[in-house]
Amino acid sequence: MRGFRHFGMMFFCLLVFMGSTEAQLQMGFYSSSCPNAERIVQDYVNRHIHNAPSLAATILRMHFHDCFVRGCDASVLLNTTSSNNQTEKVATPNLTLRGFDFIDKVKSLLEAACPAVVSCADIVALVARDAVVATGGPFWRVPTGRRDGTISRSSEALNNIPPPTSNFTNLQRLFANQGLDLKDLVLLSGAHTIGISHCSSFSNRLYNFTGVGDQDPALDSEYAANLKARKCRSLNDNTTIVEMDPGSFRTFDLSYYRHLLKRRGLFQSDSALTTNSTTLSFVNQLLQGPLQNFFAEFANSMEKMGRINVKTGTTGEIRKHCAVVNS
Ligand code: HEM
C-alpha cells in the first residue's frame, strides 16, 4: 500500500513538472535570443506607417484572420504553391487583406539581425499592435514566443472567419469556438472604428436582401440611400471602398458604437450586436464610459485573441520567409 502511495506521489509530481515546462508565450521572449527584435519592429512601423496609415487597419484585420484559423501561427501568410492545396490567403475573406509586403520587409530586417529566431506569427502580432498605436489607437500587451505553422487551407478560413452576413448566433458560435465570449465579440468588433470595406461586403443589404431586390430593414434607410447614391451604385460593384466608421475612419474612437445604435453599422454582423440584450448592454456601457475604458477593455480582448491556439516550444517552426514553409 505504501509503495503504491509512493508511486502515486511520484506520478503526480511528474505531471506537475510536465505542466510547468510546457512552453507559453511570455513578455520579452526574445530578450536574450534577439534583444532588439521588438525595437526593430517598432522603429520600422513608426518610420513607415505614416506613408500608408491604412495599413494599420488591414494588418489588424490580418492578425484576426490569422488567429481564427489554426491559431495565431502566420498560416494566413502562406502562398499557394500547388494546385491541390489552396492556402488561406486565397480564401474570399482574405482576398481584401493587404500589407503582406510590409510584413516581409520587417521579417527581412529581423533575419538580418538574428537569423531564424523571430517567428512570422509574432511579427504579425507586433506590427498590428505597433501600427495601431502609431496611428493614435490603443496599446495592448503582446507576449511573444509564437511559432509558425506549416499548414494552411483555404476551406478552413471559410469555415472559421465570420462572414459579414453573420447573424448573432453565428457570431457567438464562431467566437466561442476560439474561446472568446460575447464581451470579446463586442470589443473586438470595435476594430471597425478604423478602416474601409468594399461595397461587395455589404451590397446585398442595399440591393437584394432577401432575393427580391429589397433592402435590409435593419439598416437606416437614409444611410442606405446615401450609400446607394454616392458610393455603391450597383449590387455587383466590387471595387469601390467605403469608410466603415464614416467621419472618423482613421481615428480609433467610440463612434463605431454610436453608429450601431443609429442602425448605421455597415455589416449585418455589426448590426447583429444590437439584436441581443447582452451585447447591446455592452455597447451601451462602452458608450457611457470614457474612451480610455474602451482602450483598456479592447487591449484585454486583443491580448486574449493573440493567444488563440498558439504554437510554442518545439511545435511548428521559425519560417525563413513568411510566405513559404521551410524546406
Ligand atoms: C465580428 C465579426 C467580423 C466580421 C464579420 C468582419 C468582417 C469584415 C469585413 C467584411 C471587412 C471589410 C473587408 C473589405 O471589404 O475590404 C472588415 C474590415 C475590417 N475588419 Fe472586420 N470583421 C469582424 C471582426 C473583426 C475583428 C475581430 C477585427 C480585429 C480585431 C476586425 C478588424 C477589421 C478592420 C481593421 C477592418 C478594416 C480593414 C481595412 O481597412 O483594410 N474585424 N471586417
Residues whose N, C-alpha, C, O or C-beta is under 5 A from the ligand:
A	BS01	HEM	S54 A57 T58 L60 R61 F64 T96 P162 P163 P164 L188 S189 A191 I194 G195 I196 S197 H198 S201 S269
